Amino acid sequence: MSSLRSLANVVVRARRLAQAALQSARVRGGPLGLVRHQLERVRSQGLRSVFEQLTSHAREDRWSTPDQVVAYRRLLERLDREDRDVRAEFESADGPLISILMPVWNTPADMLREAIGSVRNQVYPHWELCIADDASDAPATLAALASVEAADDRIRIVRRSANGHICVASTEALAIATGQFVAFLDHDDRLHPFALGWMAREVAACPQADLIYSDEDKIDEAGRRFQPHLKPDFNYELLLSQNYVCHLAMYRRAVVADLGGLRPGFEGSQDHDLVLRVVEHSGAARIRHVPRILYHWRVHTMSTASAPAAKPYAWLAGRRAVEGHLHRSGMEASVDEAPDAPTLYRPKFPVPQPIPSVEVIVPTRDRLDLLRQCIDSIRARTRYGNYRICVVDNGSVEPETLACLERWRAGFGLRVLRIEAPFNFSMLNNRAVATSDCDFVVLLNNDIEVGSTDWIDEMVSHAARPGVGCVGARLWYPDDTLQHGGVVLGINGVAAHAHKSLRRGLPGYFGRAVVLQSFSAVTAACLMVRRDTYLKAGGMDESLAVAFNDIDFCLRVRQQGFRTVWTPFAELVHHESASRGLDVEPSKRARFEAEAASMRKRWGPLLDRDPAYSPHLTLQREDFSIWP
């Protein structure tokens, strides 16, 4: 069995390597463009770096392993049982009429019949299918359309005389729709039989919703379902990085009509553009997520689902969609290709002018070797022009430490705050922030080493945006594996770091290890926040002396209406727990368990259902694998 599993992994990785190379070639303007681009990378970064980037998508594809295939099959069986329990409810539901919009152009007849059949097989009865035939001339397509139109009076077809592409055709389908809600279905994909029932149930639960979206997966020509995209609830920063909403998405028809439908010129990313315009129109409170797999992308030779970079024009259209949204929202930001994920986006926000003041707060007790590495790296590698450093000295006694602190104070104005008290991370930071006069504060462990020179610039660019509270950075272990990629609530009972130990260059689950996004919390090993926000939240809870004080703090900032943002573009190295050691001693273990119990009592329901995570993903590991 182990040899078969190894062989399967080799095949998967080989296929992903070939896809990665093909994807890079298409994005870069063909094979010659790829060669030119990689030669430039060789000159600037070295041959090893080029190889690592080209093969990153082929290595450690832990979500396509045989174990995960089995886990997904079990998840589908569980969801099928739940579907059977609600069949009678959905069949007799008195809910809204839902109009399915389907643009068609020369679709192979068998695929078209299957797509239409997936609508006709809906358990929920209140639907209509609005098809816009975009001047098809394939006899088999035309015959299939005529056949289904005659067979079901809930199917309505508008026939265009000239091909206008997907945006124009979809808007014409919208024009004949009469439902309260509309949903888009590609002409070669499928809806799950219970899809509209679950969406209508969410309308009943949240009548003010303007957009409801579900999870999705892929289906091949043999009917095999794979690669489930198990999504978070609405995540604004993630939406700027990729259209994770995608399918199935159901919109209030009046809103889509007011917005003018799908806009020509955004073909390939037309639904990303629409989602962003709905966000502007309706706001996050009217966007809902149904965590069920209700849409199946068909994978075949020419489908976007089989090779995401098969349509580079779609990436360019998506970039314009994100840039347009940001500019309409009053944010002067640019959008670039996301490193390590060339089909995704990196929105770049400017640092406010004049640049805000930032104080970097570093608690310590002796361990001059770590502290010197930390302070020296800040001073040598930080390009930000308006920052200072405060060392919170928690009772250092070694003469070398005290002498060095004095030299730093006299030499470059380091602020030293001496506190003689038992170690309490929350208390040390609270006192430092209370005595600071800077606009922003960075909580930084003494075992951190700065990596990227623009780390403060990147964090300020987000922390200064309206609606953003805490901002976290991407932290690496010294061996180039990921230490902190955001915090997921509920893992191991309270919380743990997303994608922990993932190797550098790997994108993670649907790119979530390499793109900007919101999380419920980030680690205070490197955390930036407005000083005023810190104080209004009451600072860190000093009853949580060591563990989970940062998680608790982020959740209380969230209660004030702020998002917590994690950026992978501020990078530092974390020599984790080097100064204090791990909590393995009996007294430390007892304290840790008491703090964990306090968190469970205070935040239990939220810990059990993190909105930045999926209820179908594991709470036993940090790797985004399918539960159980």
C-alpha positions, 0 to 999 in steps of 0.5 A: 500500500505504501508503494502504491501511495508513493507512486500516486504521489509521484504521478500527482507531483509530475502532473503538477510540475508540467502544469506549473511550467505550462502555466508560467509559459502562458502567463509570460507570453509563450515559451520565449517569454518564459525563457527571457523571464527566467534568464532575468531571474537567474541573473538576479536570484540564482539558478536555485531560486528559479527552479524552486519557483517553477516547481513550487506547485508540484511539491508537497501537494498535500491536498491531492494525496490518497489520504485526502481523496479518502477524506473527501469521499467521507465528507461527501458521504456525510453531506449526502446524509444531511441532504437526505434529511432535508429533501422533504423540506426543500421539495415543499419550500415556499421560497423565492424564485431563482433565475439561473443565467446560462450563456451558451455558445457552441457547447458540445451537446452532451455537456450542455444537456448535463448542465441543463439537466443539473438544473432540471434535477433540482430538489427545490422547485422554484426556479427558471433557467434563462439561456442566452444563445450567443449566436451558436452555429453548431447544429448539435448545440442548436438541436439540444437547445430546441429539445430542452426548450420544448421539454420544460416551460421553465426554460426560456431562451433568448437567441442573439444574432451576433456573438457578443461573448460571455458578459453581453450574453449573460446580461441578455439572460438577465433581461429575461429573468423574473426571479428575486435572485439570479445565479450564474451557471457556465454552460459546461458545469453542473449544479448539485441537486440540492444547490438551490434548496440550500441557497433558498434556506439561507435567504430565509435565514438572512432575508437582507442578503444581496449575495450568497455563495457556496463552496465548489469542487471539480468534476472530470469527464468520468464524473469523479469529484475532486479539489474541493474549495472549502471557503471562508465566510466573507473575507475582504482582503482575500477577495482582493487577492483572488475571486474565491467567491466564484461559484455558486454565487446567487445575487439579488436580481434588482442589485445586479440590474442596478449595477448594469449586469456583467461588464464587457471588457472583463471577460474571464473575470467578469464575476470577480468584477461583479462581486467587487461592485456588489461589495461596494453597493451592499457592504459585507453584512449583506454577503453570506456564505453557505459552507456546502459544495453546491457547484461542480466545475467540469474539467476538460481540455479547454476548460479554465478549471483544468489549467487556471492560466489557460486564459491569461487575459482573465488574469489581466481582466481580474487585475483591472477589476480589483484596481477599479474597485480600489480606486472607486472606493477611494484607495490609491492602490496598485495591483501586481502579480502575487509572488509564488502564485502568478495567477493571483494578485497582490494589492499594494497600498501606499504608506500615508503621508506624512508617514506615521510614527511607529514604535517597535516594542521588544520585551526582554530579560537578558539573552543579549545574543537574541536581543542583539540579533533582533535590534541589529536586524531592525536597524540594518534592514528597516528602510521606514523613515519614522520609527523608534525602538523601545526595549521593555527590560523585564529585570535583566541582571547580566552586566553585558545586557545592561551595558549594551542597553545603555550604549544603545540608549546613548548611541541612537536613542533607544527607549528602555522601559525597566519593569521589575516584576514576574514575566507577564507578556500582556502587562509588559506590552500594556505598560510600553504602549501606555507610555508611547506617543507614536501613532502605531505600535509593533509588538515584537518578540526578542527572538525575531530577526527582520527579513524584508526591508519594507516590513514596516512600510507594508504593515503600516500600509494596511494598519492605516486603512479604515476598518483594519485593526491588527496586522500580522506578518509572515514569520519563517523558521530559520530552516525556511518553513512557515512559522506564522501564516495567520491564526486559525481558531479552534485548532488544538482546542483554542488556536494555531498557526495556519500552514505551519511548517509549509516550505517556502515557495509553496502556495498552500491551500488555494494560495492562502499561504502566499496572499493578503487576507483577513484572519480572526487573529495573528500572533503578537510575535509581530503585530502592528496596531494603532496605539489608540485602537490598542488603548480603546480595546483595553490592551492585552488581558493581563490574566493571560500572562503568556499564552493566547493573550494575542488571540484574545486581544485580536478578538476584542479588537474585532468586536469593535468592528475592525478586521485583522489582516495578515500580509505575507509581504512583511517577512521576518524570521522567528527563532520561536521560544528561544528566550523562554523555552517551551511550556513543558515544565509542570508549572508552565503546563498548568498555567497554559492549561488554565489560560486555554480554559479561560479562552474556551470559556470566553470565546467558545462558540467562535473558537468552534467556527472560525469565519476565516476557515471552513467547518469542513477543514480539520481542527487537529492540524494546521495544514488545511486538510479535510476533516476528519 
